[in-house]
Structures are given as C-alpha cells and as structure tokens.
C-alpha cells in the first residue's frame, strides 16, 4: 500500500501530543475548508488534513500507523508482522487499498476483542463539520444543509466512503464557532455499538454591507455633500427591514448614528445595535450646471476646512 505522511500533513512532529495534533488540525481545517479557502487545491488539502487527523487522534490507529515507521509519501510499504496476524483472522488483505481504510479496519478489529474472542460493541467516531451561516440566519434563525462523507462498512464487511446530508436548524442568535451536536449522526458503530455524534460548527460568512462587532453591526451610510450640509431623511437597510433615519444639518463625515436594537440577537434574547457611519460622497462627473453651482458656492462661502491647521 502507498504510504501517507500524516504528521507532515498536519505540520507536527511524530512526538506531538494529542492537544497539539488537535490544535494543528483545527487551524488547517479552517484554512483549507472549501467555503473559506481561495486555494484551487484547498479542497484536496482539506481532505488530506481530515484523513490525517482521523488517524492520529485515535490512540489505537496512531499506534498502528507508527508501526509503519517513516517513509516518503507515496512509497510502497509492507505492514509489520503484527498487522498481518491481525488481518489474517478478518480476511482482509493489503492489496491496492487506501491506507486510511486499512487503519480504520485495524481499529475495528481491535475493538472486536482480538482473536477468537467475542466482539465487543464499539461506539462510532465523532465527526465535526463546518456550516457557513449568514447574518440573516443569525437574525431570524433558519436552516441549512451540511454535507460530509464518512467511512462505513457494508454487509460484507467492506469499507466505503458514504456521503451524508443533514438538515440543521440554526438557532436565532447563533455565534461564530458555536457547536451543535447531532446525536447518533457520526461514525458507524461496530458489533452493535452506538453511532458516534456529529458536531456542526457555525462559521459566519462575511457580509457585503455589515461589519460585526460582538452583537453590534456597523454599516457605511453614504451622503451627498448637500445632504450632509442641509440635512435629509435617508433610508437605512437593516436585517429587520428598511428604516428612515433623519440626518441633521451640518453632519460631518465619520459621524455615527445609533439605531437601537437593530443589531444581532443573543441566545438570551438581548439585541445589539446598528451603527450607521457617515461617508460623504461626491459626484464622479459633475454636469455643467452642477459645476456652476459649486463654483458659485466656492466664491461666496467663507468656510475653510483647513483653518485650524493654518492658525
């Protein structure tokens, strides 16, 4: 079978602790997740990282993997005699098969209680999958589909990677990084053991309009120069719908207007605020008449925005 360097895939030493392996996996899984990564090879790297972690987080699989020694990635390796002995009872062979599948089967045979013993029920593995969510879903609550593939044995004892799709309810006020537990939706149990659990991790998608700070939101509100000087009534988009905001005369750029309880909700029912940040915009191409009016204003106005610096 072809050797895969799982330690190198996670960027850790062979002596790494379980905590270091977990930390490395979470960092790389977020970096290469298909919903986040811009790398064309990100999806393949994500799969490599997930496969490496699935082996190294399990003490029995890791011990079996370590018995293989150190080799170049892709090099053909011959399993040690202890593997041959374990697999002779199960009828498995080391032909042209995936190393991850062999390790999974090895762990299953270990859980089975050894040679000739009565198999013991073994609980399936827990899995974790990211679920991209929008600010709108956080504001109102909602549902989303999560998809993943998990190794499962068929009735003939052959290992397959089986795709699964689960409909997940997003609670109102969900937070980035929040984990939802789907009991019994994880890895397949062995010999009558229960299925593992699936943990869905909320990952907030950046919004094209709003910036997030805790439960508060910030939005840029562009004004024309005359609206800032004379005042105006403008429409502000919020997650709960559009609202009218009265802009007083002589409003300066970067001034913030607070729209109470128009931010994100919390699980306890409290509501953040929305802050509209003023941005003064000018015409990209003024008409002849507009130029005449601005020239007239420039000639008559005594306002000097640099007066303080010239004093």
Secondary structure as GFF3:
##gff-version 3
##sequence-region A 1 311
A	DSSP	alpha_helix	6	10	.	.	.	ID=ss1
A	DSSP	alpha_helix	18	32	.	.	.	ID=ss2
A	DSSP	alpha_helix	42	56	.	.	.	ID=ss3
A	DSSP	alpha_helix	59	66	.	.	.	ID=ss4
A	DSSP	alpha_helix	81	90	.	.	.	ID=ss5
A	DSSP	alpha_helix	99	111	.	.	.	ID=ss6
A	DSSP	beta_strand	127	133	.	.	.	ID=ss7
A	DSSP	alpha_helix	135	140	.	.	.	ID=ss8
A	DSSP	beta_strand	142	153	.	.	.	ID=ss9
A	DSSP	beta_strand	159	170	.	.	.	ID=ss10
A	DSSP	beta_strand	179	182	.	.	.	ID=ss11
A	DSSP	beta_strand	198	204	.	.	.	ID=ss12
A	DSSP	beta_strand	210	213	.	.	.	ID=ss13
A	DSSP	beta_strand	216	224	.	.	.	ID=ss14
A	DSSP	alpha_helix	225	230	.	.	.	ID=ss15
A	DSSP	beta_strand	232	236	.	.	.	ID=ss16
A	DSSP	beta_strand	243	247	.	.	.	ID=ss17
A	DSSP	beta_strand	256	259	.	.	.	ID=ss18
A	DSSP	beta_strand	274	281	.	.	.	ID=ss19
A	DSSP	alpha_helix	288	300	.	.	.	ID=ss20
A	DSSP	alpha_helix	307	310	.	.	.	ID=ss21
###
